[in-house]
Amino acid sequence: MGDKGNALYQLVTQIAGELKQTRQELSNQIGGVRQELNDQISSFRQELRTEISSTRQELTERLDRVEKRLNATFEQVGMLTEFRI
């Protein structure tokens, strides 16, 4: 029984060592995946900020053009009103 107990102890010790190694490998992989996800999220955020900024600039330019056209229309209507009077 001593030999079987000793063999069983060695087997359990071996399994425990392998589990510890596997846990460390998984921890390293999880850390790598976490870093990769953080990098991708940061990249996505930067792209989104750039796109929002570009869209904001385009909308501002369009609004400026609309305002200029509206002001020109008001001026023309004003001149027509003065002409009629």
Beta strands, then each sheet from edge to edge (+ up, - down):
end
